[in-house]
Amino acid sequence: MVNPIKLGFAFGSLVAIVHIGWVLVVAAGFGQTLVDFALRIHFFTPNTEVEPFEIGRALVLIAVAFSAAFIVATLGGAIWNSFNRMR
């Protein structure tokens, strides 16, 4: 059995930390370089543009990423527990 809420916070925090990393890359001015590199190593021609850093948008990104991951992990934990109760 897992605690779905704890799982939600753990996974949400992990996803938020990854997005904080992305926000820092964009704020430092390396976002476009990183996107271009990632696309090129996957055999794509880069045609996307990373927009300038905005603190408000960055905070929304982190909050939405945490919330979505929290919901997915909490539901996943609850489903996991329901399957384990069936035994």
N, C-alpha and C positions, 0 to 999 in steps of 0.2 A: 504494500500500500504506500502511496505517496501522498503528501500533503499538496493538493492542487494549488493552494494560494502561495505556498513557499516556492513551488515549482514555477508559478507565474512570475513571482518577483525575481527569481534567479535568472530565468530565461529573458524576461523583460530587461533586466539590468545588463545582461550580456549584449543584447541587441542594441540597447541605448549606448553602451560603451563603444561599440563598433561605429555607431553613427556619430558619436562625439569625435571619434578619430577622423571621420570623413569631414566633419565641420571644421576641425583644426587644419586639415589639409587644404580645404577651400579657403579658409581665412588666411593661411600662409601664402596663398597664391599658386599652389601646386596642383589644384584640382584638375585643370585642363590637361596638364602633362600626364597625370595619373590615368585619366579617362582615355586619352589618346593611346597610351602604352597598353592599357588593358584591352582596348579594342583591336589594336594592331597584332598583339600576340594571339588573338582569336581569329585572325584573318579577316577582320573587318576594316573598311576604310572609315576613319573617324569623320563624322559629319555632325556631331553634337557640340553644343557650346555650353560650358559651365558658366553660369551667371555669377556676377559679383556677390561677395559675401554680404548677407543681411542678418543681423542678430535675431530679429523677430522670426524670420523664416527658419533659422537654425534651431531655435527653441521649439518651434512647432514640429520640425522634423524629428527631433529627439523625443518629444512627448508622444507623437503619433507612433513612432517606432516602438517605444516602450509599451504603449497601450496595446498595440496590435499583438506584440509578442506575449504580453501578459495574458491577454484573452485566449490566444491559441494554446499556450502552455497550460493555463488553468483548465480549459476544456479538455485538452489532451490528458491531463492528470486525472480529471474526473472520469473520463472514458476508460482510462487504464484501470482505475479502481473498480469501475463497474464490471469490467471483464474479469478481474481477479475475485470479485464476490461471487461470480457464477460457479466457481469450482466447488 
